[in-house]
């Protein structure tokens, strides 16, 4: 949580502005932190009305109010009714930043209905773009300039903004929103710069190829409608506000304006900065998980891997959605793609089993009758300890497969084979060879013979055996073997055996293994000793 301070606090403690257009004039609203707001009220001896002040025709709000959305509604209704007569601001200067008052009222009602009590339309005049690497910043501003030539608006949204604010190392994934015709924008870029692109007309999304190695996803601002729970959406063009409202969590709704004249302005419409600081994941609306249950998995991943915590309301909605909606039409490939982001992680996932699976039965998306037993929990937690040990020793164990096998241990073969796994992964899972590992292997005194018996098994099979038979002696022997498997080198090759007169064929492998046996028995330590040994036995 310490890293969520410097840049984030700078913004949270600064003033934010809003602009509303009504009757051909622009109304400017100042949003202050609570302490500054109260000081202003005391200094001017003005009465605070519903968390806002009007001083010499300037409007001030307490942006930290827990009922900010309602306070804004009260204020805007009074403006509309003519109860507040405010000085108009420069129309040209604020025109592109302003929101129609009636639309603002509709949006705030919608946001408040979905429990976004701190919703507003906050604009932070920030220097956030200066924190981006230079090459990335230059490219984004170049694209925004080209969009503006077509009369379009361009925004940076999502993970890049979020991670920038909490000081997480930035990846090369750039999610960009366009208010405009995406196909025309791509054609414009191709004609002017020769940029190649992929365009999906159905979803109004595209990928812009570039020479810098960035993964640039651009989408037209859009709304989504779902025919049934978990279906792919029908997409309709919309504005920035509608696009942000359809997203998963508030922390992913922060936007940096890229447009000339407004570049660097940060928009926070849902109190996302506060949620970022507090490490809270709040779902955007009550039907978010009904529409796309994969957002539940995404939220769990954020909680485990990025140090966030699902809000109680978000947990409640996820539970209700998994209980009430039928997701059997949800494409299993989509579930596994999202699950793999979590299960391939080289971090400890104990929290997934110890807390979240009991609280949120999300694996019902894979197997509708999935039940999480106490023995599964124990085995999963044991497996996490073994996977951590495998990471410490750089053993290259398939974390995704081990975690999947532990959780779905007794699933039918037909189900496993229907999953989007590799042929080898399915074979390992279905055959369960670890169940046939003879305990007597670990009592073998000859290290060479023990090695030969254990090398028959894949790394994941040995980890599964150790998870289900969690005995220190077995674990020690298995990791000793796996580490040896990674480091053991035979100092001679088939070419040496050919030079010694051995014919090409299975005899080559036989003698190489003989040398390896002697190395394991500590009888051979180098190439010279290996060649001397071979000359004796040939």
C-alpha positions as CSV (number, residue, x, y, z in Angstrom):
1,X,0.0,0.0,0.0
2,X,3.0,2.3,0.5
3,X,3.5,2.7,-3.2
4,X,0.0,4.1,-3.6
5,X,1.0,7.5,-2.2
6,X,3.1,10.1,-3.8
7,X,1.5,10.7,-7.3
8,X,-1.9,9.6,-6.1
9,X,-1.9,11.8,-3.1
10,X,-0.7,14.8,-5.2
11,X,-3.9,14.4,-7.2
12,X,-6.2,13.6,-4.3
13,X,-5.1,16.7,-2.4
14,X,-5.4,19.0,-5.4
15,X,-8.4,20.9,-6.8
16,X,-10.6,19.3,-9.4
17,X,-12.9,21.2,-11.8
18,X,-16.1,20.6,-13.6
19,X,-17.9,22.4,-16.4
20,X,-21.6,22.3,-17.2
21,X,-23.3,24.0,-20.1
22,X,-26.8,25.5,-19.6
23,X,-28.7,28.2,-21.4
24,X,-25.7,29.0,-23.7
25,X,-23.3,29.6,-20.8
26,X,-20.7,27.5,-19.0
27,X,-20.8,27.0,-15.3
28,X,-17.6,26.1,-13.6
29,X,-17.5,24.1,-10.4
30,X,-14.5,23.8,-8.1
31,X,-14.0,20.6,-6.0
32,X,-11.8,20.8,-2.9
33,X,-10.6,18.4,-0.3
34,X,-12.7,18.5,2.8
35,X,-10.2,20.4,5.0
36,X,-9.8,23.2,2.4
37,X,-13.5,23.3,1.8
38,X,-14.2,23.8,5.5
39,X,-11.5,26.4,5.8
40,X,-13.0,28.3,3.0
41,X,-16.4,28.3,4.6
42,X,-15.0,29.5,7.9
43,X,-12.9,32.1,6.3
44,X,-15.7,33.6,4.3
45,X,-18.3,32.9,7.0
46,X,-20.5,31.4,4.3
47,X,-23.2,28.8,5.2
48,X,-22.4,25.4,3.7
49,X,-25.4,24.1,1.8
50,X,-25.5,20.4,1.1
51,X,-21.7,20.1,0.8
52,X,-21.2,23.2,-1.5
53,X,-20.5,26.9,-1.2
54,X,-21.2,29.8,-3.5
55,X,-18.8,32.6,-3.0
56,X,-18.8,35.6,-5.3
57,X,-20.4,33.5,-8.0
58,X,-17.8,30.8,-7.7
59,X,-19.1,27.3,-6.7
60,X,-17.1,25.0,-4.4
61,X,-17.8,21.4,-3.4
62,X,-16.4,19.0,-0.8
63,X,-15.2,16.3,-3.2
64,X,-14.6,13.9,-0.3
65,X,-18.2,13.9,0.7
66,X,-19.7,10.5,0.9
67,X,-22.8,11.9,-0.8
68,X,-21.2,13.9,-3.5
69,X,-23.4,12.6,-6.3
70,X,-26.6,13.7,-4.4
71,X,-25.1,17.1,-3.6
72,X,-24.3,17.7,-7.3
73,X,-27.8,16.7,-8.2
74,X,-29.3,19.1,-5.7
75,X,-27.1,21.9,-7.0
76,X,-27.7,21.3,-10.7
77,X,-31.5,21.0,-10.1
78,X,-31.4,24.4,-8.4
79,X,-29.4,25.9,-11.3
80,X,-31.9,24.5,-13.7
81,X,-34.8,25.9,-11.7
82,X,-33.1,29.4,-11.7
83,X,-32.4,29.4,-8.0
84,X,-28.6,30.0,-8.5
85,X,-27.5,32.9,-10.7
86,X,-23.9,32.3,-11.6
87,X,-21.4,34.2,-13.7
88,X,-20.9,32.6,-17.1
89,X,-17.4,31.6,-18.0
90,X,-15.5,31.9,-21.3
91,X,-17.4,29.6,-23.7
92,X,-14.6,29.1,-26.1
93,X,-12.1,28.3,-23.3
94,X,-14.3,25.6,-21.6
95,X,-16.5,24.5,-24.5
96,X,-14.8,21.2,-25.1
97,X,-14.7,20.3,-21.4
98,X,-18.3,21.1,-20.6
99,X,-21.2,18.6,-20.1
100,X,-24.8,19.5,-20.9
101,X,-26.5,20.1,-17.6
102,X,-29.5,17.9,-18.4
103,X,-27.3,15.1,-19.5
104,X,-25.2,15.5,-16.2
105,X,-28.5,15.1,-14.2
106,X,-29.4,11.9,-16.1
107,X,-25.9,10.5,-15.6
108,X,-25.7,11.3,-11.9
109,X,-29.1,9.7,-11.3
110,X,-27.9,6.6,-13.2
111,X,-24.6,6.5,-11.2
112,X,-26.3,7.1,-7.9
113,X,-28.8,4.3,-8.6
114,X,-25.8,2.0,-9.0
115,X,-24.4,3.0,-5.6
116,X,-21.7,5.4,-6.9
117,X,-22.3,7.9,-4.2
118,X,-19.1,9.8,-5.0
119,X,-19.8,10.0,-8.7
120,X,-19.0,13.3,-10.3
121,X,-17.3,14.7,-13.4
122,X,-13.9,15.7,-12.0
123,X,-11.2,17.1,-14.2
124,X,-7.7,17.2,-12.8
125,X,-5.3,19.6,-14.7
126,X,-2.4,17.2,-14.3
127,X,1.0,16.5,-15.7
128,X,0.5,12.8,-15.8
129,X,1.7,12.4,-19.4
130,X,5.1,13.7,-18.2
131,X,5.4,10.5,-16.1
132,X,5.2,8.3,-19.2
133,X,8.3,7.2,-21.0
134,X,9.1,9.7,-23.7
135,X,8.7,7.4,-26.7
136,X,5.3,6.3,-25.5
137,X,4.2,9.9,-24.7
138,X,5.2,11.1,-28.1
139,X,3.4,8.4,-29.9
140,X,0.2,8.9,-28.0
141,X,0.2,12.7,-28.6
142,X,0.9,12.1,-32.3
143,X,-2.1,9.8,-32.6
144,X,-4.3,12.3,-30.7
145,X,-3.2,15.1,-33.0
146,X,-4.2,13.0,-36.1
147,X,-7.5,12.2,-34.4
148,X,-8.2,15.9,-33.8
149,X,-7.6,16.6,-37.5
150,X,-10.7,14.4,-38.1
151,X,-12.6,16.1,-35.4
152,X,-12.2,13.1,-33.1
153,X,-11.2,12.8,-29.4
154,X,-8.6,10.3,-28.1
155,X,-8.1,9.1,-24.6
156,X,-5.8,6.8,-22.7
157,X,-7.8,4.6,-20.4
158,X,-7.6,1.5,-18.1
159,X,-4.5,-0.4,-16.9
160,X,-1.9,2.1,-18.1
161,X,-3.5,5.0,-16.2
162,X,-4.1,2.8,-13.1
163,X,-0.6,1.4,-12.9
164,X,1.0,4.8,-13.5
165,X,-0.9,6.2,-10.5
166,X,0.1,3.5,-8.1
167,X,3.7,3.2,-9.4
168,X,3.5,-0.3,-10.8
169,X,6.0,-0.8,-13.6
170,X,4.2,-0.1,-16.9
171,X,3.8,-2.8,-19.5
172,X,3.5,-2.1,-23.2
173,X,-0.2,-2.5,-23.4
174,X,-1.9,0.7,-24.4
175,X,-5.7,0.9,-24.3
176,X,-7.0,3.9,-26.2
177,X,-10.6,5.2,-26.6
178,X,-11.7,7.1,-29.6
179,X,-14.7,9.3,-29.9
180,X,-15.2,9.0,-33.6
181,X,-15.2,6.5,-36.5
182,X,-12.4,4.0,-35.8
183,X,-12.2,2.6,-39.3
184,X,-11.8,6.1,-40.8
185,X,-9.2,6.9,-38.2
186,X,-7.2,3.7,-39.1
187,X,-7.5,4.5,-42.9
188,X,-6.3,8.1,-42.2
189,X,-3.2,6.7,-40.3
190,X,-2.5,4.2,-43.0
191,X,-2.7,6.8,-45.8
192,X,-0.5,9.3,-44.0
193,X,2.0,7.1,-42.2
194,X,1.6,3.6,-43.7
195,X,0.5,2.2,-40.3
196,X,-0.9,-1.3,-40.5
197,X,-4.0,-2.2,-38.5
198,X,-6.5,-5.0,-37.7
199,X,-10.1,-3.9,-37.5
200,X,-13.1,-5.7,-36.0
201,X,-16.3,-4.1,-37.3
202,X,-18.5,-6.2,-35.1
203,X,-17.0,-4.8,-31.9
204,X,-15.7,-1.5,-33.1
205,X,-12.2,-2.4,-31.9
206,X,-8.8,-2.6,-33.6
207,X,-5.1,-3.1,-33.1
208,X,-2.6,-0.6,-34.4
209,X,0.8,-2.1,-35.5
210,X,3.8,-0.1,-34.7
211,X,7.6,-0.2,-34.8
212,X,8.0,0.3,-31.0
213,X,6.7,-3.0,-29.8
214,X,3.6,-1.5,-28.1
215,X,0.4,-3.5,-28.0
216,X,-2.0,-0.7,-29.0
217,X,-5.7,-1.6,-28.7
218,X,-8.0,1.2,-29.9
219,X,-11.8,1.1,-29.5
220,X,-14.6,3.4,-30.4
221,X,-16.5,4.6,-27.3
222,X,-19.4,2.1,-27.1
223,X,-22.2,0.6,-25.1
224,X,-22.7,-3.2,-24.9
225,X,-25.9,-5.2,-24.7
226,X,-25.9,-8.9,-23.8
227,X,-28.5,-11.4,-25.1
228,X,-27.9,-13.9,-22.3
229,X,-25.5,-14.1,-19.3
230,X,-21.9,-14.5,-20.5
231,X,-22.7,-14.0,-24.2
232,X,-20.5,-11.8,-26.4
233,X,-22.0,-8.3,-26.5
234,X,-23.8,-6.5,-29.2
235,X,-22.0,-3.1,-29.6
236,X,-23.5,0.3,-30.2
237,X,-21.6,3.5,-30.6
238,X,-21.8,5.8,-27.6
239,X,-20.0,8.6,-25.7
240,X,-17.1,8.5,-23.2
241,X,-19.5,8.4,-20.2
242,X,-21.4,5.3,-21.5
243,X,-18.2,3.5,-22.4
244,X,-16.7,4.0,-18.9
245,X,-19.9,2.9,-17.2
246,X,-19.8,-0.5,-19.0
247,X,-16.4,-1.3,-17.6
248,X,-15.6,-3.8,-14.8
249,X,-14.3,-1.8,-11.8
250,X,-14.0,1.9,-10.9
251,X,-10.2,1.8,-10.8
252,X,-10.3,0.9,-14.5
253,X,-12.4,4.0,-15.5
254,X,-9.7,6.6,-15.0
255,X,-8.9,8.5,-18.3
256,X,-6.1,10.7,-19.5
257,X,-7.1,13.2,-22.2
258,X,-4.7,13.1,-25.1
259,X,-6.3,15.8,-27.3
260,X,-4.3,19.0,-28.2
261,X,-5.1,21.8,-25.7
262,X,-6.4,19.3,-23.1
263,X,-3.6,16.7,-23.1
264,X,-2.8,15.4,-19.6
265,X,-6.1,16.2,-18.0
266,X,-7.2,13.3,-15.8
267,X,-10.9,12.5,-15.6
268,X,-12.3,10.7,-12.6
269,X,-16.1,10.2,-12.8
270,X,-16.6,7.4,-10.1
271,X,-14.3,8.2,-7.2
272,X,-11.7,5.9,-8.7
273,X,-8.7,7.8,-7.2
274,X,-10.0,7.1,-3.7
275,X,-10.6,3.5,-4.5
276,X,-7.0,3.3,-5.9
277,X,-5.6,4.8,-2.7
278,X,-7.6,2.4,-0.5
279,X,-6.9,-0.6,-2.8
280,X,-10.6,-1.3,-3.2
281,X,-12.3,-3.0,-6.2
282,X,-15.9,-1.7,-6.7
283,X,-18.0,-3.2,-9.5
284,X,-19.5,-0.6,-11.8
285,X,-23.2,-1.8,-11.8
286,X,-25.4,-4.5,-10.4
287,X,-25.6,-6.4,-13.7
288,X,-21.9,-6.3,-14.5
289,X,-21.2,-9.9,-13.5
290,X,-24.4,-11.1,-15.1
291,X,-23.3,-9.6,-18.4
292,X,-19.7,-10.9,-18.1
293,X,-18.9,-13.3,-15.3
294,X,-15.2,-13.3,-16.3
295,X,-15.1,-10.0,-14.5
296,X,-15.4,-12.0,-11.2
297,X,-12.2,-13.9,-12.1
298,X,-10.5,-10.6,-13.1
299,X,-11.4,-9.1,-9.7
300,X,-10.1,-12.2,-7.9
301,X,-6.8,-11.9,-9.9
302,X,-6.5,-8.2,-9.0
303,X,-7.1,-9.0,-5.3
304,X,-4.4,-11.7,-5.2
305,X,-1.8,-10.4,-7.6
306,X,-2.1,-6.6,-7.4
307,X,-2.9,-6.1,-3.7
308,X,-6.5,-5.0,-4.1
309,X,-9.5,-6.0,-2.1
310,X,-13.0,-6.7,-3.4
311,X,-15.6,-4.5,-1.7
312,X,-18.3,-6.2,0.3
313,X,-20.9,-5.0,-2.3
314,X,-18.8,-6.4,-5.1
315,X,-18.6,-9.8,-3.4
316,X,-22.3,-9.8,-2.8
317,X,-23.1,-9.1,-6.4
318,X,-20.6,-11.8,-7.5
319,X,-22.3,-14.4,-5.2
320,X,-25.8,-13.4,-6.4
321,X,-24.7,-13.6,-10.0
322,X,-23.2,-17.1,-9.7
323,X,-26.2,-18.3,-7.8
324,X,-28.9,-16.8,-10.0
325,X,-27.7,-16.9,-13.6
326,X,-27.1,-19.7,-16.0
327,X,-23.7,-19.4,-17.7
328,X,-23.7,-22.7,-19.6
329,X,-23.5,-20.8,-22.9
330,X,-20.3,-19.1,-21.8
331,X,-17.4,-20.1,-24.1
332,X,-15.1,-22.3,-22.0
333,X,-12.1,-20.9,-24.0
334,X,-12.8,-17.4,-22.6
335,X,-13.0,-18.8,-19.0
336,X,-9.6,-20.6,-19.4
337,X,-8.0,-17.6,-20.9
338,X,-8.9,-15.5,-17.9
339,X,-8.1,-18.3,-15.4
340,X,-4.7,-18.8,-17.0
341,X,-3.7,-15.2,-16.2
342,X,-4.2,-16.2,-12.5
343,X,-3.0,-19.8,-12.5
344,X,0.2,-19.2,-14.5
345,X,1.3,-16.6,-12.0
346,X,4.6,-17.2,-10.2
347,X,3.1,-15.8,-7.0
348,X,1.6,-17.5,-4.1
349,X,-2.2,-18.1,-4.6
350,X,-3.0,-19.5,-1.1
351,X,-5.5,-16.7,-0.7
352,X,-7.5,-18.1,-3.6
353,X,-8.1,-21.3,-1.7
354,X,-8.1,-20.1,1.9
355,X,-10.5,-17.3,1.4
356,X,-11.9,-16.6,-2.0
357,X,-13.1,-20.0,-3.3
358,X,-15.3,-20.4,-0.2
359,X,-16.6,-16.9,-0.5
360,X,-17.0,-16.7,-4.3
361,X,-17.6,-20.1,-6.0
362,X,-16.2,-18.8,-9.4
363,X,-15.0,-22.2,-10.6
364,X,-18.7,-23.1,-11.3
365,X,-18.1,-21.3,-14.5
366,X,-15.9,-24.3,-15.5
367,X,-17.9,-27.1,-13.8
368,X,-21.4,-26.2,-12.7
369,X,-21.5,-28.7,-9.8
370,X,-18.0,-27.7,-8.5
371,X,-17.7,-28.1,-4.8
372,X,-14.6,-27.0,-2.8
373,X,-13.9,-29.5,-0.1
374,X,-11.7,-29.2,2.9
375,X,-9.3,-31.8,1.4
376,X,-9.1,-29.9,-1.8
377,X,-8.2,-26.8,0.2
378,X,-5.5,-28.6,2.1
379,X,-4.0,-30.1,-1.1
380,X,-4.1,-26.7,-2.8
381,X,-2.3,-25.0,0.1
382,X,0.3,-27.8,0.1
383,X,0.7,-27.5,-3.7
384,X,1.3,-23.7,-3.3
385,X,4.2,-24.5,-0.9
386,X,5.7,-26.9,-3.4
387,X,5.3,-24.5,-6.3
388,X,7.0,-21.8,-4.3
389,X,9.9,-24.2,-3.7
390,X,10.0,-25.1,-7.4
391,X,10.2,-21.3,-8.2
392,X,13.1,-20.9,-5.7
393,X,15.0,-23.6,-7.6
394,X,14.0,-22.5,-11.1
395,X,12.5,-25.9,-12.0
396,X,10.1,-24.7,-14.6
397,X,7.0,-26.5,-13.3
398,X,3.7,-25.8,-15.1
399,X,1.9,-23.9,-12.3
400,X,-1.3,-23.6,-14.3
401,X,-1.6,-27.4,-14.8
402,X,-0.8,-28.3,-11.2
403,X,-3.4,-25.8,-9.8
404,X,-6.0,-27.0,-12.2
405,X,-5.4,-30.7,-11.4
406,X,-5.6,-30.1,-7.7
407,X,-8.9,-28.2,-7.9
408,X,-10.6,-30.5,-10.5
409,X,-9.0,-33.7,-9.4
410,X,-11.9,-36.1,-9.8
411,X,-13.4,-34.6,-12.9
412,X,-14.5,-36.9,-15.7
413,X,-12.1,-37.6,-18.5
414,X,-14.6,-36.4,-21.1
415,X,-14.8,-33.0,-19.3
416,X,-11.0,-32.7,-19.1
417,X,-10.6,-33.5,-22.8
418,X,-13.1,-30.8,-23.7
419,X,-11.0,-28.1,-22.1
420,X,-8.6,-26.0,-24.2
421,X,-5.4,-27.6,-22.8
422,X,-2.4,-28.9,-24.8
423,X,-2.3,-32.6,-25.7
424,X,0.4,-33.2,-23.1
425,X,-1.5,-31.3,-20.4
426,X,-4.6,-33.5,-21.0
427,X,-2.5,-36.6,-21.0
428,X,-0.9,-35.8,-17.7
429,X,-4.2,-34.9,-16.1
430,X,-6.2,-37.8,-17.4
431,X,-3.6,-40.5,-16.7
432,X,-2.8,-39.5,-13.1
433,X,0.4,-41.5,-13.2
434,X,1.4,-40.1,-9.8
435,X,-1.2,-42.3,-8.2
436,X,0.9,-45.3,-9.2
437,X,4.2,-44.1,-7.8
438,X,5.6,-46.9,-5.6
439,X,6.6,-45.6,-2.2
440,X,9.5,-48.0,-2.2
441,X,11.3,-45.8,-4.8
442,X,12.2,-43.5,-2.0
443,X,13.9,-46.3,-0.1
444,X,16.2,-47.3,-2.9
445,X,19.8,-46.8,-1.8
446,X,21.5,-46.7,-5.2
447,X,21.2,-43.1,-6.4
448,X,21.5,-44.1,-10.0
449,X,18.7,-46.6,-9.8
450,X,16.5,-44.1,-7.9
451,X,17.2,-41.4,-10.5
452,X,16.1,-43.8,-13.3
453,X,12.9,-44.7,-11.6
454,X,12.0,-41.1,-10.8
455,X,12.9,-39.6,-14.2
456,X,10.0,-41.6,-15.7
457,X,7.7,-39.0,-14.2
458,X,7.0,-35.5,-15.4
459,X,7.8,-32.6,-13.0
460,X,4.1,-31.9,-12.5
461,X,3.4,-35.6,-11.7
462,X,6.0,-35.6,-9.0
463,X,4.6,-32.3,-7.5
464,X,1.1,-33.8,-7.5
465,X,2.4,-36.9,-5.7
466,X,4.1,-34.7,-3.1
467,X,1.0,-32.6,-2.7
468,X,-1.2,-35.6,-2.0
469,X,1.5,-37.4,0.1
470,X,2.8,-34.5,2.0
471,X,5.7,-36.2,3.8
472,X,9.0,-34.4,4.3
473,X,11.1,-37.4,3.2
474,X,9.2,-37.7,-0.1
475,X,9.4,-33.9,-0.7
476,X,13.1,-33.8,0.0
477,X,13.8,-36.7,-2.3
478,X,11.6,-35.3,-5.1
479,X,13.2,-31.8,-5.0
480,X,16.7,-33.3,-4.8
481,X,15.9,-35.3,-7.9
482,X,14.3,-32.4,-9.8
483,X,17.2,-30.1,-9.0
484,X,19.6,-32.8,-10.1
485,X,17.5,-33.2,-13.3
486,X,18.1,-29.6,-14.1
487,X,21.8,-29.5,-13.4
488,X,23.1,-33.0,-14.3
489,X,25.4,-32.9,-17.4
490,X,27.0,-35.9,-19.1
491,X,30.6,-34.8,-20.1
492,X,30.6,-36.9,-23.2
493,X,28.4,-37.2,-26.3
494,X,27.4,-39.7,-28.9
495,X,30.3,-38.5,-31.1
496,X,32.8,-39.7,-28.5
497,X,31.2,-43.1,-28.5
498,X,31.3,-43.3,-32.3
499,X,35.0,-42.4,-32.1
500,X,35.5,-45.3,-29.7
501,X,33.9,-47.7,-32.2
502,X,30.4,-48.0,-30.9
503,X,27.9,-48.3,-33.8
504,X,25.1,-45.8,-34.3
505,X,21.9,-47.1,-32.6
506,X,20.4,-47.8,-29.2
507,X,23.9,-48.8,-27.8
508,X,24.8,-45.1,-27.8
509,X,22.1,-44.2,-25.3
510,X,22.9,-47.3,-23.2
511,X,26.5,-46.2,-22.7
512,X,25.6,-42.6,-22.1
513,X,23.3,-43.7,-19.3
514,X,26.0,-46.0,-17.9
515,X,28.2,-42.9,-17.6
516,X,25.4,-40.9,-16.0
517,X,24.9,-43.7,-13.5
518,X,28.6,-43.5,-12.4
519,X,28.3,-39.7,-12.1
520,X,25.3,-40.1,-9.8
521,X,27.3,-42.7,-7.8
522,X,30.1,-40.1,-7.5
523,X,32.5,-42.4,-9.4
524,X,33.0,-40.0,-12.3
525,X,33.5,-36.3,-12.1
526,X,34.8,-35.1,-15.4
527,X,35.2,-35.9,-19.1
528,X,38.6,-37.6,-18.8
529,X,37.2,-40.0,-16.1
530,X,34.2,-40.7,-18.3
531,X,36.3,-41.6,-21.3
532,X,38.6,-43.8,-19.1
533,X,35.5,-45.6,-17.8
534,X,34.1,-46.2,-21.3
535,X,37.4,-47.7,-22.5
536,X,37.2,-50.2,-19.6
537,X,33.7,-51.4,-20.3
538,X,33.7,-51.4,-24.1
